Amino acid sequence: MAHQWRGIIAEYADRLPAHVQEKIVSLGEGGTPLVEAPVLSELTGAQVFLKVEGMNPTGSFKDRGMTTAISAAAGRGAQAVVCASTGNTSASAAAYATRAGMLCAVLVPDGKIAMGKLSQAIAHGARLLQVDGNFDDCLIAARKLAETHPVELVNSVNPDRIEGQKTGAFEIVDALGDAPDIHALPVGNAGNITAYRKGFVEYATATADLPAVASRTPAMWGFQAAGSAPIVAGHPITEPETIATAIRIGNPASWQQAEAARDESGGVIESVTDEQILAAHRILSSQAGVFVEPASAAGVAGIISRAERGLVPAGARIVVTVTGHGLKDPQWALRAADGSEVVPTRVGADVVSIADALGLG
Ligand code: F0G
């Protein structure tokens, strides 16, 4: 127990606001692995690491922001919280709320959230409502509900969420000894790119109380799915589409902050197609040994795409945050590259048949 990771609020207490620390609600989030990915280094000519956020308690990066948001709500004596979600936020909110003894209402787009995430929200006792609309409609409704009723909004427009999620940047710098050259990640509602930028800037800035930990900040490379790429298009997308349902968002709440993160860091926000996302998903699972959900592969698809265009500096140190676990949305693993269904080979329970099927003769 002496060496147990204590969750991000305890670990980064000196860099988080006091009001999230009065009544801490934690499931031990953060402290996720930074895994080198030689296959991606080879493909891009850079040195690539993966920040594996699927290793958080509910299987996504959302837990970093949910521990702070729910702790702050608990400190204020809140009884109920609400969120709109493409799935992961609802899974995380449901877990932390039930831990805090609060009611949790979640609004999700009808039929467009992955089964793993749906089951998590239900298992943790959330009041789950499938809304006839997309994520953007859900968020408008959730905001209005929180304005007019005694429930707190725990989407990433809540600044306590950003405070928690910035700790992902701290952990990357702590692991590498300095900031990487480039940080790549998927962009949906744009809270995470905002949070990471804040974390990298804070770690590179000395204050009266705290020293600078990093000598620089990384270029932020954000990637949207091609059918849901409002920031790339320069206008909201009214009917966003992508197989990466987690980032199926047409009007990101933190749009301006994402553009600021891009511009102030000398970064880019680009789009990747569903085909590129699935190809990256396959490389991650079959070669890097890291199973992620499709949205999480967007950052990897992005650096591969930029490398193909000669836009990855040779030898650059790149961290790609892979945001959610593959078990959230496992159906994509059961398809071959040509789209056909993968059916396991059936054999008898004898060594001869098994060796035969394995080609061991
Ligand atoms: N990756 C995953 C797995 C996500 O679930 C999300 C967002 C993102 C990336 C994008 O992060 O919104 O901060 O730009 N999921 C939200 C949800 C919208 O409701 O779970 P973002």
Boltz pocket constraint, residues with backbone or C-beta under 6 A from the ligand:
constraints:
  - pocket:
      binder: B
      contacts: [[A, 60], [A, 62], [A, 84], [A, 85], [A, 86], [A, 87], [A, 88], [A, 89], [A, 90], [A, 156], [A, 186], [A, 187], [A, 188], [A, 189], [A, 190], [A, 191], [A, 192], [A, 193], [A, 246], [A, 247], [A, 293], [A, 295], [A, 296], [A, 323], [A, 324]]
      max_distance: 6.0
